[in-house]
Amino acid sequence: MLDIAELFRENDTLNTKLSDLAQGFIGSGAGEQTAYRSELYLQSFKTFLENPLFGIYGPLGSEFNAEVGEHSGWLDLMAYYGLFGALPLFIGVFLNFKKNLSFYSGHPFLPFLLIAQTAFVVFGFINPVIYIYQLGFVLFMIAPTIPFLPYAFSRSKVLQGRRNQ
């Protein structure tokens, strides 16, 4: 892994990330970036535990003396809004997944939708940028309509409808 990192010595960003990853695999401890990210996750979780019901934006929390790690979308959401704010969103996500699972069972599109849903949940833990905005929009608005696209653009159905008028 260090050899691969050395291939990217011209690109400081890639070199640093690959070297950091290699340090974790070699066993010489977590690299600086990995340890820092772990600390960000832990900070969000600690803040959530200090304000579990309403979060730091709730009536009992204090956003001025609380720190959120800003690195895990789901943990950050729980730290900001607590269970009363995050739980309805989590229930909505779960119900959407359940609805899609029952609606698309037996359809060839189902494995792709399950992969997208799994990616949505995983990205929510590891990246705060794409967990809800871009991926969430695609997952909840675009992906469920994909199996119907052939019917929407089927020329024979359109022509058939015009002939019946």
CNS distance restraints for C-alpha pairs under 8 A (distance, minus, plus):
assign (resid   1 and name CA) (resid   5 and name CA) 6.32 0.50 0.50
assign (resid   1 and name CA) (resid  18 and name CA) 7.10 0.50 0.50
assign (resid   1 and name CA) (resid  19 and name CA) 7.37 0.50 0.50
assign (resid   1 and name CA) (resid  21 and name CA) 7.95 0.50 0.50
assign (resid   1 and name CA) (resid  22 and name CA) 5.34 0.50 0.50
assign (resid   2 and name CA) (resid   6 and name CA) 6.12 0.50 0.50
assign (resid   2 and name CA) (resid  18 and name CA) 7.17 0.50 0.50
assign (resid   2 and name CA) (resid  19 and name CA) 5.82 0.50 0.50
assign (resid   2 and name CA) (resid  22 and name CA) 5.91 0.50 0.50
assign (resid   3 and name CA) (resid   7 and name CA) 6.53 0.50 0.50
assign (resid   4 and name CA) (resid   8 and name CA) 7.07 0.50 0.50
assign (resid   4 and name CA) (resid  18 and name CA) 7.44 0.50 0.50
assign (resid   5 and name CA) (resid   9 and name CA) 6.79 0.50 0.50
assign (resid   5 and name CA) (resid  14 and name CA) 7.17 0.50 0.50
assign (resid   5 and name CA) (resid  15 and name CA) 4.86 0.50 0.50
assign (resid   5 and name CA) (resid  16 and name CA) 7.55 0.50 0.50
assign (resid   5 and name CA) (resid  18 and name CA) 5.09 0.50 0.50
assign (resid   5 and name CA) (resid  19 and name CA) 5.62 0.50 0.50
assign (resid   6 and name CA) (resid  15 and name CA) 6.62 0.50 0.50
assign (resid   7 and name CA) (resid  15 and name CA) 7.88 0.50 0.50
assign (resid   8 and name CA) (resid  12 and name CA) 7.34 0.50 0.50
assign (resid   8 and name CA) (resid  14 and name CA) 6.28 0.50 0.50
assign (resid   8 and name CA) (resid  15 and name CA) 5.23 0.50 0.50
assign (resid   9 and name CA) (resid  14 and name CA) 7.94 0.50 0.50
assign (resid   9 and name CA) (resid  15 and name CA) 5.50 0.50 0.50
assign (resid  10 and name CA) (resid  15 and name CA) 7.78 0.50 0.50
assign (resid  11 and name CA) (resid  15 and name CA) 6.08 0.50 0.50
assign (resid  12 and name CA) (resid  16 and name CA) 5.99 0.50 0.50
assign (resid  13 and name CA) (resid  17 and name CA) 6.28 0.50 0.50
assign (resid  14 and name CA) (resid  18 and name CA) 6.01 0.50 0.50
assign (resid  15 and name CA) (resid  19 and name CA) 5.96 0.50 0.50
assign (resid  16 and name CA) (resid  20 and name CA) 6.02 0.50 0.50
assign (resid  17 and name CA) (resid  21 and name CA) 6.16 0.50 0.50
assign (resid  17 and name CA) (resid  33 and name CA) 7.57 0.50 0.50
assign (resid  18 and name CA) (resid  22 and name CA) 6.07 0.50 0.50
assign (resid  19 and name CA) (resid  23 and name CA) 6.25 0.50 0.50
assign (resid  19 and name CA) (resid  31 and name CA) 7.98 0.50 0.50
assign (resid  20 and name CA) (resid  24 and name CA) 6.67 0.50 0.50
assign (resid  20 and name CA) (resid  30 and name CA) 7.37 0.50 0.50
assign (resid  20 and name CA) (resid  31 and name CA) 4.62 0.50 0.50
assign (resid  20 and name CA) (resid  32 and name CA) 6.79 0.50 0.50
assign (resid  20 and name CA) (resid  33 and name CA) 6.64 0.50 0.50
assign (resid  20 and name CA) (resid  34 and name CA) 7.06 0.50 0.50
assign (resid  21 and name CA) (resid  25 and name CA) 6.59 0.50 0.50
assign (resid  21 and name CA) (resid  30 and name CA) 7.98 0.50 0.50
assign (resid  21 and name CA) (resid  31 and name CA) 6.90 0.50 0.50
assign (resid  21 and name CA) (resid  34 and name CA) 7.66 0.50 0.50
assign (resid  22 and name CA) (resid  26 and name CA) 6.01 0.50 0.50
assign (resid  23 and name CA) (resid  27 and name CA) 6.21 0.50 0.50
assign (resid  23 and name CA) (resid  28 and name CA) 5.54 0.50 0.50
assign (resid  23 and name CA) (resid  29 and name CA) 6.37 0.50 0.50
assign (resid  23 and name CA) (resid  30 and name CA) 6.28 0.50 0.50
assign (resid  23 and name CA) (resid  31 and name CA) 5.78 0.50 0.50
assign (resid  24 and name CA) (resid  28 and name CA) 6.42 0.50 0.50
assign (resid  24 and name CA) (resid  29 and name CA) 5.66 0.50 0.50
assign (resid  24 and name CA) (resid  30 and name CA) 4.83 0.50 0.50
assign (resid  24 and name CA) (resid  31 and name CA) 6.25 0.50 0.50
assign (resid  30 and name CA) (resid  34 and name CA) 5.79 0.50 0.50
assign (resid  30 and name CA) (resid  35 and name CA) 5.64 0.50 0.50
assign (resid  31 and name CA) (resid  35 and name CA) 6.03 0.50 0.50
assign (resid  32 and name CA) (resid  36 and name CA) 6.03 0.50 0.50
assign (resid  33 and name CA) (resid  37 and name CA) 6.08 0.50 0.50
assign (resid  34 and name CA) (resid  38 and name CA) 6.12 0.50 0.50
assign (resid  35 and name CA) (resid  39 and name CA) 6.23 0.50 0.50
assign (resid  36 and name CA) (resid  40 and name CA) 6.41 0.50 0.50
assign (resid  37 and name CA) (resid  41 and name CA) 6.41 0.50 0.50
assign (resid  37 and name CA) (resid  71 and name CA) 7.16 0.50 0.50
assign (resid  38 and name CA) (resid  42 and name CA) 6.22 0.50 0.50
assign (resid  39 and name CA) (resid  43 and name CA) 6.03 0.50 0.50
assign (resid  39 and name CA) (resid  69 and name CA) 7.66 0.50 0.50
assign (resid  40 and name CA) (resid  44 and name CA) 6.42 0.50 0.50
assign (resid  40 and name CA) (resid  68 and name CA) 7.53 0.50 0.50
assign (resid  40 and name CA) (resid  69 and name CA) 4.12 0.50 0.50
assign (resid  40 and name CA) (resid  70 and name CA) 6.85 0.50 0.50
assign (resid  40 and name CA) (resid  71 and name CA) 6.07 0.50 0.50
assign (resid  40 and name CA) (resid  72 and name CA) 7.92 0.50 0.50
assign (resid  41 and name CA) (resid  45 and name CA) 6.34 0.50 0.50
assign (resid  41 and name CA) (resid  69 and name CA) 5.91 0.50 0.50
assign (resid  41 and name CA) (resid  70 and name CA) 7.99 0.50 0.50
assign (resid  41 and name CA) (resid  71 and name CA) 6.39 0.50 0.50
assign (resid  41 and name CA) (resid  72 and name CA) 6.17 0.50 0.50
assign (resid  41 and name CA) (resid  75 and name CA) 7.18 0.50 0.50
assign (resid  42 and name CA) (resid  46 and name CA) 6.04 0.50 0.50
assign (resid  42 and name CA) (resid  69 and name CA) 7.48 0.50 0.50
assign (resid  43 and name CA) (resid  47 and name CA) 6.18 0.50 0.50
assign (resid  43 and name CA) (resid  67 and name CA) 6.84 0.50 0.50
assign (resid  43 and name CA) (resid  68 and name CA) 5.93 0.50 0.50
assign (resid  43 and name CA) (resid  69 and name CA) 5.24 0.50 0.50
assign (resid  44 and name CA) (resid  48 and name CA) 6.22 0.50 0.50
assign (resid  44 and name CA) (resid  67 and name CA) 7.15 0.50 0.50
assign (resid  44 and name CA) (resid  68 and name CA) 4.60 0.50 0.50
assign (resid  44 and name CA) (resid  69 and name CA) 4.87 0.50 0.50
assign (resid  44 and name CA) (resid  70 and name CA) 7.32 0.50 0.50
assign (resid  44 and name CA) (resid  72 and name CA) 7.80 0.50 0.50
assign (resid  44 and name CA) (resid  75 and name CA) 5.73 0.50 0.50
assign (resid  44 and name CA) (resid  76 and name CA) 5.57 0.50 0.50
assign (resid  44 and name CA) (resid  79 and name CA) 5.86 0.50 0.50
assign (resid  45 and name CA) (resid  49 and name CA) 6.24 0.50 0.50
assign (resid  45 and name CA) (resid  75 and name CA) 6.04 0.50 0.50
assign (resid  45 and name CA) (resid  76 and name CA) 7.78 0.50 0.50
assign (resid  45 and name CA) (resid  79 and name CA) 6.81 0.50 0.50
assign (resid  46 and name CA) (resid  50 and name CA) 6.28 0.50 0.50
assign (resid  47 and name CA) (resid  51 and name CA) 6.42 0.50 0.50
assign (resid  47 and name CA) (resid  55 and name CA) 7.87 0.50 0.50
assign (resid  47 and name CA) (resid  56 and name CA) 7.79 0.50 0.50
assign (resid  47 and name CA) (resid  66 and name CA) 6.57 0.50 0.50
assign (resid  47 and name CA) (resid  67 and name CA) 6.59 0.50 0.50
assign (resid  47 and name CA) (resid  68 and name CA) 6.45 0.50 0.50
assign (resid  47 and name CA) (resid  79 and name CA) 5.49 0.50 0.50
assign (resid  48 and name CA) (resid  52 and name CA) 5.18 0.50 0.50
assign (resid  48 and name CA) (resid  55 and name CA) 6.23 0.50 0.50
assign (resid  48 and name CA) (resid  56 and name CA) 7.98 0.50 0.50
assign (resid  48 and name CA) (resid  75 and name CA) 7.59 0.50 0.50
assign (resid  48 and name CA) (resid  78 and name CA) 5.88 0.50 0.50
assign (resid  48 and name CA) (resid  79 and name CA) 4.02 0.50 0.50
assign (resid  48 and name CA) (resid  80 and name CA) 7.50 0.50 0.50
assign (resid  48 and name CA) (resid  82 and name CA) 6.46 0.50 0.50
assign (resid  49 and name CA) (resid  79 and name CA) 7.83 0.50 0.50
assign (resid  51 and name CA) (resid  55 and name CA) 4.72 0.50 0.50
assign (resid  51 and name CA) (resid  56 and name CA) 6.27 0.50 0.50
assign (resid  51 and name CA) (resid  60 and name CA) 7.52 0.50 0.50
assign (resid  51 and name CA) (resid  61 and name CA) 6.09 0.50 0.50
assign (resid  51 and name CA) (resid  79 and name CA) 7.16 0.50 0.50
assign (resid  51 and name CA) (resid  82 and name CA) 6.55 0.50 0.50
assign (resid  52 and name CA) (resid  78 and name CA) 7.70 0.50 0.50
assign (resid  52 and name CA) (resid  79 and name CA) 7.49 0.50 0.50
assign (resid  52 and name CA) (resid  82 and name CA) 5.00 0.50 0.50
assign (resid  52 and name CA) (resid  83 and name CA) 6.14 0.50 0.50
assign (resid  53 and name CA) (resid  81 and name CA) 7.82 0.50 0.50
assign (resid  53 and name CA) (resid  82 and name CA) 4.72 0.50 0.50
assign (resid  53 and name CA) (resid  83 and name CA) 4.96 0.50 0.50
assign (resid  53 and name CA) (resid  84 and name CA) 5.88 0.50 0.50
assign (resid  54 and name CA) (resid  58 and name CA) 4.56 0.50 0.50
assign (resid  54 and name CA) (resid  59 and name CA) 6.98 0.50 0.50
assign (resid  54 and name CA) (resid  60 and name CA) 6.91 0.50 0.50
assign (resid  54 and name CA) (resid  61 and name CA) 6.96 0.50 0.50
assign (resid  54 and name CA) (resid  80 and name CA) 7.83 0.50 0.50
assign (resid  54 and name CA) (resid  81 and name CA) 5.28 0.50 0.50
assign (resid  54 and name CA) (resid  82 and name CA) 4.18 0.50 0.50
assign (resid  54 and name CA) (resid  83 and name CA) 6.27 0.50 0.50
assign (resid  54 and name CA) (resid  84 and name CA) 5.81 0.50 0.50
assign (resid  54 and name CA) (resid  85 and name CA) 6.82 0.50 0.50
assign (resid  55 and name CA) (resid  60 and name CA) 7.78 0.50 0.50
assign (resid  55 and name CA) (resid  61 and name CA) 5.83 0.50 0.50
assign (resid  55 and name CA) (resid  78 and name CA) 6.62 0.50 0.50
assign (resid  55 and name CA) (resid  79 and name CA) 5.14 0.50 0.50
assign (resid  55 and name CA) (resid  80 and name CA) 4.78 0.50 0.50
assign (resid  55 and name CA) (resid  81 and name CA) 4.19 0.50 0.50
assign (resid  55 and name CA) (resid  82 and name CA) 3.85 0.50 0.50
assign (resid  55 and name CA) (resid  83 and name CA) 7.48 0.50 0.50
assign (resid  56 and name CA) (resid  60 and name CA) 7.39 0.50 0.50
assign (resid  56 and name CA) (resid  61 and name CA) 4.05 0.50 0.50
assign (resid  56 and name CA) (resid  62 and name CA) 5.08 0.50 0.50
assign (resid  56 and name CA) (resid  63 and name CA) 4.92 0.50 0.50
assign (resid  56 and name CA) (resid  66 and name CA) 6.92 0.50 0.50
assign (resid  56 and name CA) (resid  79 and name CA) 6.43 0.50 0.50
assign (resid  56 and name CA) (resid  80 and name CA) 5.11 0.50 0.50
assign (resid  56 and name CA) (resid  81 and name CA) 6.45 0.50 0.50
assign (resid  56 and name CA) (resid  82 and name CA) 7.52 0.50 0.50
assign (resid  57 and name CA) (resid  61 and name CA) 5.90 0.50 0.50
assign (resid  57 and name CA) (resid  62 and name CA) 6.72 0.50 0.50
assign (resid  57 and name CA) (resid  63 and name CA) 5.98 0.50 0.50
assign (resid  57 and name CA) (resid  80 and name CA) 5.67 0.50 0.50
assign (resid  57 and name CA) (resid  81 and name CA) 5.89 0.50 0.50
assign (resid  58 and name CA) (resid  62 and name CA) 7.80 0.50 0.50
assign (resid  58 and name CA) (resid  80 and name CA) 7.99 0.50 0.50
assign (resid  58 and name CA) (resid  81 and name CA) 6.46 0.50 0.50
assign (resid  58 and name CA) (resid  82 and name CA) 7.76 0.50 0.50
assign (resid  62 and name CA) (resid  66 and name CA) 6.37 0.50 0.50
assign (resid  63 and name CA) (resid  67 and name CA) 7.74 0.50 0.50
assign (resid  68 and name CA) (resid  76 and name CA) 6.23 0.50 0.50
assign (resid  68 and name CA) (resid  79 and name CA) 6.69 0.50 0.50
assign (resid  68 and name CA) (resid  80 and name CA) 7.71 0.50 0.50
assign (resid  69 and name CA) (resid  76 and name CA) 6.88 0.50 0.50
assign (resid  70 and name CA) (resid  76 and name CA) 6.05 0.50 0.50
assign (resid  70 and name CA) (resid 128 and name CA) 6.82 0.50 0.50
assign (resid  71 and name CA) (resid  76 and name CA) 7.31 0.50 0.50
assign (resid  71 and name CA) (resid 126 and name CA) 6.88 0.50 0.50
assign (resid  71 and name CA) (resid 127 and name CA) 5.91 0.50 0.50
assign (resid  71 and name CA) (resid 128 and name CA) 5.49 0.50 0.50
assign (resid  72 and name CA) (resid  76 and name CA) 5.79 0.50 0.50
assign (resid  72 and name CA) (resid 124 and name CA) 6.30 0.50 0.50
assign (resid  72 and name CA) (resid 125 and name CA) 4.81 0.50 0.50
assign (resid  72 and name CA) (resid 126 and name CA) 5.25 0.50 0.50
assign (resid  72 and name CA) (resid 127 and name CA) 5.38 0.50 0.50
assign (resid  72 and name CA) (resid 128 and name CA) 5.10 0.50 0.50
assign (resid  73 and name CA) (resid  77 and name CA) 6.03 0.50 0.50
assign (resid  73 and name CA) (resid 123 and name CA) 7.98 0.50 0.50
assign (resid  73 and name CA) (resid 124 and name CA) 4.89 0.50 0.50
assign (resid  73 and name CA) (resid 125 and name CA) 5.80 0.50 0.50
assign (resid  73 and name CA) (resid 126 and name CA) 7.26 0.50 0.50
assign (resid  73 and name CA) (resid 127 and name CA) 6.12 0.50 0.50
assign (resid  73 and name CA) (resid 128 and name CA) 4.01 0.50 0.50
assign (resid  73 and name CA) (resid 129 and name CA) 7.41 0.50 0.50
assign (resid  73 and name CA) (resid 131 and name CA) 6.30 0.50 0.50
assign (resid  74 and name CA) (resid  78 and name CA) 6.33 0.50 0.50
assign (resid  74 and name CA) (resid 124 and name CA) 5.44 0.50 0.50
assign (resid  74 and name CA) (resid 125 and name CA) 5.73 0.50 0.50
assign (resid  74 and name CA) (resid 128 and name CA) 7.73 0.50 0.50
assign (resid  75 and name CA) (resid  79 and name CA) 6.17 0.50 0.50
assign (resid  75 and name CA) (resid 125 and name CA) 7.12 0.50 0.50
assign (resid  76 and name CA) (resid  80 and name CA) 6.07 0.50 0.50
assign (resid  76 and name CA) (resid 128 and name CA) 7.99 0.50 0.50
assign (resid  77 and name CA) (resid  81 and name CA) 6.02 0.50 0.50
assign (resid  77 and name CA) (resid  82 and name CA) 7.40 0.50 0.50
assign (resid  77 and name CA) (resid  86 and name CA) 6.31 0.50 0.50
assign (resid  78 and name CA) (resid  82 and name CA) 4.61 0.50 0.50
assign (resid  78 and name CA) (resid  83 and name CA) 6.34 0.50 0.50
assign (resid  78 and name CA) (resid  85 and name CA) 7.48 0.50 0.50
assign (resid  78 and name CA) (resid  86 and name CA) 5.59 0.50 0.50
assign (resid  81 and name CA) (resid  85 and name CA) 4.76 0.50 0.50
assign (resid  81 and name CA) (resid  86 and name CA) 6.12 0.50 0.50
assign (resid  82 and name CA) (resid  86 and name CA) 5.99 0.50 0.50
assign (resid  83 and name CA) (resid  87 and name CA) 5.16 0.50 0.50
assign (resid  84 and name CA) (resid  88 and name CA) 7.10 0.50 0.50
assign (resid  85 and name CA) (resid  89 and name CA) 7.30 0.50 0.50
assign (resid  86 and name CA) (resid  90 and name CA) 6.23 0.50 0.50
assign (resid  87 and name CA) (resid  91 and name CA) 6.02 0.50 0.50
assign (resid  88 and name CA) (resid  92 and name CA) 6.06 0.50 0.50
assign (resid  89 and name CA) (resid  93 and name CA) 6.19 0.50 0.50
assign (resid  90 and name CA) (resid  94 and name CA) 6.14 0.50 0.50
assign (resid  91 and name CA) (resid  95 and name CA) 6.03 0.50 0.50
assign (resid  92 and name CA) (resid  96 and name CA) 6.07 0.50 0.50
assign (resid  93 and name CA) (resid  97 and name CA) 6.22 0.50 0.50
assign (resid  94 and name CA) (resid  98 and name CA) 6.13 0.50 0.50
assign (resid  95 and name CA) (resid  99 and name CA) 5.99 0.50 0.50
assign (resid  96 and name CA) (resid 100 and name CA) 6.13 0.50 0.50
assign (resid  96 and name CA) (resid 140 and name CA) 7.75 0.50 0.50
assign (resid  97 and name CA) (resid 101 and name CA) 6.07 0.50 0.50
assign (resid  97 and name CA) (resid 117 and name CA) 7.21 0.50 0.50
assign (resid  98 and name CA) (resid 102 and name CA) 6.32 0.50 0.50
assign (resid  99 and name CA) (resid 103 and name CA) 5.99 0.50 0.50
assign (resid 100 and name CA) (resid 104 and name CA) 5.76 0.50 0.50
assign (resid 100 and name CA) (resid 105 and name CA) 8.00 0.50 0.50
assign (resid 100 and name CA) (resid 144 and name CA) 7.42 0.50 0.50
assign (resid 101 and name CA) (resid 105 and name CA) 5.72 0.50 0.50
assign (resid 101 and name CA) (resid 110 and name CA) 7.22 0.50 0.50
assign (resid 104 and name CA) (resid 109 and name CA) 7.17 0.50 0.50
assign (resid 104 and name CA) (resid 110 and name CA) 5.67 0.50 0.50
assign (resid 105 and name CA) (resid 110 and name CA) 6.45 0.50 0.50
assign (resid 106 and name CA) (resid 110 and name CA) 7.28 0.50 0.50
assign (resid 109 and name CA) (resid 113 and name CA) 6.43 0.50 0.50
assign (resid 109 and name CA) (resid 147 and name CA) 6.79 0.50 0.50
assign (resid 110 and name CA) (resid 114 and name CA) 6.14 0.50 0.50
assign (resid 111 and name CA) (resid 115 and name CA) 6.22 0.50 0.50
assign (resid 112 and name CA) (resid 116 and name CA) 6.25 0.50 0.50
assign (resid 113 and name CA) (resid 117 and name CA) 6.13 0.50 0.50
assign (resid 113 and name CA) (resid 143 and name CA) 7.00 0.50 0.50
assign (resid 113 and name CA) (resid 144 and name CA) 7.84 0.50 0.50
assign (resid 114 and name CA) (resid 118 and name CA) 6.07 0.50 0.50
assign (resid 115 and name CA) (resid 119 and name CA) 6.12 0.50 0.50
assign (resid 116 and name CA) (resid 120 and name CA) 6.13 0.50 0.50
assign (resid 116 and name CA) (resid 139 and name CA) 6.85 0.50 0.50
assign (resid 117 and name CA) (resid 121 and name CA) 6.46 0.50 0.50
assign (resid 117 and name CA) (resid 139 and name CA) 6.96 0.50 0.50
assign (resid 118 and name CA) (resid 122 and name CA) 6.17 0.50 0.50
assign (resid 119 and name CA) (resid 123 and name CA) 5.80 0.50 0.50
assign (resid 120 and name CA) (resid 124 and name CA) 6.15 0.50 0.50
assign (resid 120 and name CA) (resid 131 and name CA) 6.00 0.50 0.50
assign (resid 120 and name CA) (resid 132 and name CA) 7.70 0.50 0.50
assign (resid 120 and name CA) (resid 135 and name CA) 6.44 0.50 0.50
assign (resid 120 and name CA) (resid 136 and name CA) 6.94 0.50 0.50
assign (resid 120 and name CA) (resid 139 and name CA) 7.75 0.50 0.50
assign (resid 121 and name CA) (resid 125 and name CA) 6.81 0.50 0.50
assign (resid 121 and name CA) (resid 131 and name CA) 7.41 0.50 0.50
assign (resid 122 and name CA) (resid 126 and name CA) 6.52 0.50 0.50
assign (resid 123 and name CA) (resid 127 and name CA) 5.34 0.50 0.50
assign (resid 123 and name CA) (resid 128 and name CA) 7.59 0.50 0.50
assign (resid 123 and name CA) (resid 130 and name CA) 6.90 0.50 0.50
assign (resid 123 and name CA) (resid 131 and name CA) 5.35 0.50 0.50
assign (resid 124 and name CA) (resid 128 and name CA) 6.25 0.50 0.50
assign (resid 124 and name CA) (resid 130 and name CA) 7.42 0.50 0.50
assign (resid 124 and name CA) (resid 131 and name CA) 4.38 0.50 0.50
assign (resid 124 and name CA) (resid 132 and name CA) 7.34 0.50 0.50
assign (resid 125 and name CA) (resid 131 and name CA) 7.94 0.50 0.50
assign (resid 127 and name CA) (resid 131 and name CA) 6.50 0.50 0.50
assign (resid 129 and name CA) (resid 133 and name CA) 7.50 0.50 0.50
assign (resid 130 and name CA) (resid 134 and name CA) 5.60 0.50 0.50
assign (resid 130 and name CA) (resid 135 and name CA) 5.84 0.50 0.50
assign (resid 130 and name CA) (resid 136 and name CA) 7.83 0.50 0.50
assign (resid 131 and name CA) (resid 135 and name CA) 6.01 0.50 0.50
assign (resid 131 and name CA) (resid 136 and name CA) 6.46 0.50 0.50
assign (resid 132 and name CA) (resid 136 and name CA) 4.27 0.50 0.50
assign (resid 132 and name CA) (resid 137 and name CA) 7.06 0.50 0.50
assign (resid 133 and name CA) (resid 137 and name CA) 5.97 0.50 0.50
assign (resid 134 and name CA) (resid 138 and name CA) 6.38 0.50 0.50
assign (resid 135 and name CA) (resid 139 and name CA) 5.92 0.50 0.50
assign (resid 136 and name CA) (resid 140 and name CA) 5.97 0.50 0.50
assign (resid 137 and name CA) (resid 141 and name CA) 5.56 0.50 0.50
assign (resid 137 and name CA) (resid 142 and name CA) 7.05 0.50 0.50
assign (resid 138 and name CA) (resid 142 and name CA) 4.74 0.50 0.50
assign (resid 138 and name CA) (resid 143 and name CA) 5.88 0.50 0.50
assign (resid 139 and name CA) (resid 143 and name CA) 5.20 0.50 0.50
assign (resid 139 and name CA) (resid 144 and name CA) 7.31 0.50 0.50
assign (resid 140 and name CA) (resid 144 and name CA) 6.89 0.50 0.50
assign (resid 141 and name CA) (resid 145 and name CA) 7.36 0.50 0.50
assign (resid 142 and name CA) (resid 146 and name CA) 6.78 0.50 0.50
assign (resid 145 and name CA) (resid 149 and name CA) 6.75 0.50 0.50
assign (resid 148 and name CA) (resid 152 and name CA) 6.39 0.50 0.50
assign (resid 149 and name CA) (resid 153 and name CA) 6.28 0.50 0.50
assign (resid 150 and name CA) (resid 154 and name CA) 5.79 0.50 0.50
assign (resid 151 and name CA) (resid 157 and name CA) 7.73 0.50 0.50
assign (resid 154 and name CA) (resid 158 and name CA) 6.69 0.50 0.50
assign (resid 155 and name CA) (resid 159 and name CA) 6.16 0.50 0.50
assign (resid 156 and name CA) (resid 160 and name CA) 5.93 0.50 0.50
assign (resid 157 and name CA) (resid 161 and name CA) 6.17 0.50 0.50
assign (resid 158 and name CA) (resid 162 and name CA) 6.45 0.50 0.50
assign (resid 159 and name CA) (resid 163 and name CA) 6.31 0.50 0.50
assign (resid 160 and name CA) (resid 164 and name CA) 6.49 0.50 0.50
assign (resid 161 and name CA) (resid 165 and name CA) 6.79 0.50 0.50
